[in-house]
Amino acid sequence: MTKYTSKTKLEVRARQLLKDRGVKIDDIAELVYYLQSKYHTDLTMDKCRFNVNRVLTKREVQNAVITGIELDVLAEKKLLSEPLQETIKIDEGLYGIDEVIALSIVNVYGSIGLTNFGYIDKQKPGILEKLNDKSSGEIHTFLDDIVGAIAAAASSRLAHGDAENEHEELDG
């Protein structure tokens, strides 16, 4: 039986794909900090990193990461049929499937993630600005939303954790 603390092949692959596409855990943790620092005066990058890493242990998240990145890579290699190839290449605004995959990540930690995701998707801070730059020739139609969703989910996890801690203090 596999130990709960060991990473599954799925998690290892999802993390590797993020790394291969130029996304570091710290990049996502910085987005969490961006979203949550004004609500948590004691927030540290270590806490942000911890929550990102916890989100990445979820199978739904791993599946979304792998699926989205694989579609981006196929589009870069021009291996998709038209009109899907062009739609993903230009990140067509009405396509929406990239956001649907991202929402599968956001929903893991409740509805608060939806507002976090919407906000960060519009603002495009940090790594999201880089991923949205079309001048590199790389296609990140899915990846930018996935990274934003991981940050939103980690922010939600952080908020839920603080709410649980407050509840414990009231009960104690």
C-alpha positions as CSV (number, residue, x, y, z in Angstrom):
1,M,0.0,0.0,0.0
2,T,1.3,3.5,-0.9
3,K,2.1,5.8,2.0
4,Y,-0.1,8.9,2.1
5,T,2.9,11.2,2.3
6,S,4.5,9.9,-0.9
7,K,3.6,11.6,-4.2
8,T,1.7,9.7,-6.7
9,K,2.8,9.4,-10.3
10,L,0.0,11.8,-11.2
11,E,1.2,14.4,-8.8
12,V,4.8,14.0,-9.8
13,R,3.8,14.4,-13.5
14,A,1.6,17.5,-12.8
15,R,4.4,19.2,-10.8
16,Q,6.9,18.4,-13.6
17,L,4.7,19.8,-16.3
18,L,4.3,23.0,-14.3
19,K,8.1,23.2,-13.9
20,D,8.7,22.4,-17.6
21,R,6.4,25.2,-18.6
22,G,8.3,27.7,-16.4
23,V,6.0,27.8,-13.4
24,K,7.5,27.4,-10.0
25,I,5.7,26.8,-6.7
26,D,7.0,30.2,-5.5
27,D,5.4,31.9,-8.6
28,I,2.0,30.5,-7.5
29,A,2.7,31.3,-3.8
30,E,3.3,34.9,-4.7
31,L,-0.2,35.0,-6.3
32,V,-1.6,33.6,-3.0
33,Y,0.2,36.3,-1.1
34,Y,-1.1,38.9,-3.6
35,L,-4.7,37.7,-3.0
36,Q,-4.5,37.2,0.8
37,S,-1.9,39.6,2.3
38,K,-4.3,42.4,3.1
39,Y,-6.5,39.9,5.0
40,H,-3.8,38.1,7.0
41,T,-1.3,40.4,8.7
42,D,0.9,37.4,9.6
43,L,0.9,35.9,6.2
44,T,4.3,34.5,5.1
45,M,5.5,33.1,1.8
46,D,6.0,29.8,3.7
47,K,2.3,29.7,4.5
48,C,1.5,30.5,0.9
49,R,3.8,27.8,-0.4
50,F,2.4,25.3,2.1
51,N,-1.2,25.9,0.8
52,V,-0.1,25.7,-2.8
53,N,1.6,22.4,-2.2
54,R,-1.5,21.1,-0.4
55,V,-3.7,22.0,-3.3
56,L,-1.4,20.2,-5.7
57,T,-1.9,16.9,-3.7
58,K,-5.5,16.8,-4.9
59,R,-6.2,14.4,-7.7
60,E,-8.8,16.7,-9.4
61,V,-6.1,19.4,-9.5
62,Q,-3.5,17.1,-10.9
63,N,-5.8,15.9,-13.6
64,A,-6.7,19.5,-14.6
65,V,-3.0,20.5,-14.7
66,I,-2.0,17.6,-16.9
67,T,-5.0,17.9,-19.2
68,G,-4.6,21.6,-19.7
69,I,-0.9,21.7,-20.2
70,E,-1.0,18.7,-22.6
71,L,-3.6,20.7,-24.7
72,D,-1.4,23.7,-24.7
73,V,1.6,21.6,-25.8
74,L,-0.4,20.0,-28.6
75,A,-1.5,23.4,-29.8
76,E,2.1,24.6,-29.8
77,K,3.1,21.6,-32.0
78,K,0.1,22.3,-34.3
79,L,-1.3,18.9,-33.6
80,L,-4.9,19.9,-33.1
81,S,-7.5,19.9,-35.9
82,E,-9.1,23.2,-37.0
83,P,-10.8,25.2,-35.8
84,L,-9.7,24.1,-32.3
85,Q,-6.0,24.6,-33.2
86,E,-6.6,28.3,-34.0
87,T,-9.0,28.8,-31.1
88,I,-6.5,27.6,-28.6
89,K,-3.5,29.3,-30.3
90,I,-5.1,32.7,-30.0
91,D,-6.9,32.0,-26.7
92,E,-10.2,33.1,-28.2
93,G,-12.3,35.0,-25.7
94,L,-15.5,33.0,-26.1
95,Y,-13.9,29.6,-26.0
96,G,-14.3,29.2,-22.2
97,I,-13.2,25.6,-21.8
98,D,-9.9,26.8,-20.3
99,E,-11.9,28.5,-17.5
100,V,-14.1,25.4,-17.1
101,I,-11.0,23.3,-16.4
102,A,-9.7,25.9,-14.0
103,L,-13.0,26.0,-12.2
104,S,-12.6,22.3,-11.4
105,I,-9.6,23.3,-9.4
106,V,-11.3,26.3,-7.8
107,N,-14.3,24.3,-6.6
108,V,-12.1,21.9,-4.5
109,Y,-12.1,24.5,-1.7
110,G,-15.5,26.0,-2.0
111,S,-17.2,29.0,-3.5
112,I,-14.8,31.6,-2.1
113,G,-12.3,30.3,-4.7
114,L,-14.6,31.5,-7.5
115,T,-14.3,35.2,-6.5
116,N,-10.5,34.8,-5.9
117,F,-10.2,33.3,-9.4
118,G,-12.3,35.9,-11.1
119,Y,-10.3,38.7,-9.5
120,I,-6.8,37.3,-10.2
121,D,-7.9,36.3,-13.8
122,K,-8.7,40.0,-14.5
123,Q,-5.7,41.4,-12.7
124,K,-3.1,39.0,-14.1
125,P,-0.3,39.8,-11.6
126,G,3.1,38.1,-11.5
127,I,3.5,34.9,-13.4
128,L,0.0,35.3,-15.0
129,E,1.2,38.4,-16.9
130,K,4.1,36.4,-18.3
131,L,1.9,33.4,-19.3
132,N,-0.5,35.8,-21.1
133,D,2.3,37.3,-23.2
134,K,1.7,35.9,-26.7
135,S,5.0,37.3,-28.1
136,S,7.0,34.3,-26.9
137,G,5.3,31.9,-29.3
138,E,4.4,29.6,-26.4
139,I,0.7,28.8,-25.9
140,H,-0.6,29.0,-22.4
141,T,-4.3,29.1,-23.0
142,F,-5.0,26.6,-20.3
143,L,-1.9,27.1,-18.1
144,D,-2.6,30.7,-17.2
145,D,-6.1,29.8,-15.9
146,I,-4.8,26.7,-14.2
147,V,-2.1,28.6,-12.3
148,G,-4.6,31.3,-11.3
149,A,-7.0,28.6,-10.1
150,I,-4.3,26.9,-8.0
151,A,-3.6,30.2,-6.4
152,A,-7.3,30.9,-5.9
153,A,-7.8,27.4,-4.3
154,A,-4.7,27.9,-2.1
155,S,-6.1,31.2,-1.0
156,S,-9.5,29.6,-0.2
157,R,-7.7,26.8,1.7
158,L,-5.9,29.5,3.7
159,A,-9.2,31.3,4.4
160,H,-10.9,28.0,5.5
161,G,-8.0,27.2,7.7
162,D,-8.1,30.5,9.4
163,A,-11.9,30.2,9.9
164,E,-11.4,26.7,11.4
165,N,-8.7,28.1,13.8
166,E,-11.0,30.9,14.9
167,H,-13.8,28.4,15.5
168,E,-11.4,26.2,17.6
169,E,-10.4,29.3,19.6
170,L,-14.1,30.1,20.3
171,D,-14.8,26.5,21.4
172,G,-11.6,26.2,23.5
